[in-house]
Amino acid sequence: IIISLSTQVDSLVVLRDGRNVGNSLYKIAIWNYKTKKDEERLQYIEGHEKAVSSLLQLRDGRLVSGGEDKKIFIWNIKDKVRLKELEGHKGPVISLYQLKQGNLVSGDKYCLIYFWSIDMDEIIQTLIEEGSILDFYQLKNYNLCSISSASEIKIWGV
């Protein structure tokens, strides 16, 4: 089975229910290759004003999307409803990660890393990286590891 999104896919998430989610320009594409009905096989969520550049499913099942519009949206993926909008980034949001403690971490193209409170209502810490933040990992000692376009891997004592 081939699902054609007619655009480059930069971020892909496999949901716990088996569906797939990927970016499709300013939309979020959700597809289920197991369904027989064409109208259920590929669906879209819209909300970003520019391209969607990062996706993450939170442990509670909600979906998080970051975009070139500098915004982060939190979605109820089942109902395709936007629950929350997070603003604060100065550039496109290109990486998202949920810490073991529950907080959300986001990184942008212009070197900023934001830590959002567990309820994701406010920025609780800001770090400055060298280069665009490409990805995050949390180490066993709970320190955050960031990978940047400046060819650096940093371990942050957070």
N, C-alpha and C positions, 0 to 999 in steps of 0.2 A: 504494500500500500504506500502510495506517495501522497504526502500532504504538501501542496504548493502554497506558500505564503506570499509569493511574488515580491519578496524583499530579502535582504540579508538578515539572518538570525544571529544575534550577538549573545543572547542569554537564553538559556533553556533550563526549565525546572520540571522534574517528574513529580507530580503530586502524589500524596499518599494513596489516593483513590485510583491511581493508575493513569489518569489523564496527563497530558503534557501541556506546558505553558511556555510560550516563547514570545519574544518581541517581534512586532511587525510594524515598522515605522512608529507612528504615534499610538498604535493600538497594542493590546496584549491579545495574542491568539491562544485559544484553548482548543485542543483537539483530543479526540478519543477515537483511535483507529479501530477499536473493537465494535463500535456501534454500526448498525446496518443503515441507519437513517442519515441521509446526506446533510440535513439541516442540523443534526446533532453532532456530526463529525467535526465540524470546524465552526467555532463561535469566537466573537471578539468582545473585548472590554475596551471602552474608550474613555479618555480623561486627560491624558497628557497633551500639552500644546505642541511639544516637539517629540523627537524620537525617544522611545523607551530604551534605556541602555543597560539596565540591571534588574534582575528579578530574584526573589527569595521567598520560600515558604517558611513561615514562622512555625514553631513547635505546636502552637495552638490551632494551626490550619489556615490562618489568614495568609494572604499573599501580599508581599511588599514589592513595589515597583519604583525604580529611580529613573529619572529622565534627563534628557538634555535641556529641559525647561527648568532645571535646578530644583525640582520638586520630588518629594517622596510621597507616594500614596500607599495607604493600607486598605486592602480590599477584603470583603467577604467573597471568596471565590465561588461559593455555592450559588449565591444570589446575584453575583456580578455587581455588587454595590460597593461604592467607595465609602469607607468608614472614617478615614482621617487623612488630612493633608499635612505634611511636615515641610516647613520652609526654613531656610537658613543658609543653604549652600550658595557659594558665589559662582560655581561652575557646574557643568553637567555631572550628575551623580552616576558614577560608573562602577561602584562596588557596594555591596550590602552584606552584613553578617550579623547573626544573632549570637550573643555571648551566652555561655552556660548559665549565667545569672539572669538571663532574660532580656537584658538591654540590647538595643539595636545599635550597630555601628555602621556608619556610612562614610564613603570616601568619594571625593570629587576630582575632577580633572585638574584643578588648580591647587592641589597639595593639602587640602583640608580633610581631617578626619573628625567626625562628630560622633559622640556617644549620646544616645537618646535615653531618657528615663524608661523604666520598664513599661509604664503606661504610655510612653512615647508622646508626651505632651511638651517636653522641653529638652533642650540640649544641656547635658550636665558636665560635659568636658569636651575640649577642642584640642587637637594635636595638629602640628604642621609637619608634613612629610616633604621629602625631596622628590618632586615629580608626581605624576598622576598616580592615584592609588588603584592598583590593579586587582588586588585580592587581599583577604584577611584569613587568618587562622588563629584559633586560641590554643595555647599550649597547655599541657597538663597542670602547670603551676598557675594557670589562669592569666598569664601575661598574654598580650595580644601581639601577634606577628603580622606585619604588613609587608606587602610586596609592591614595589613602585616601578614606574617607567624609567627611573634613574638607575636601574640595575642594582637596587639595594633591597635587602631584606632587613627589617628592623624589628627588634623585640622591645615592646613598650611595657614598662612596669606600671600597669594600671590597676 
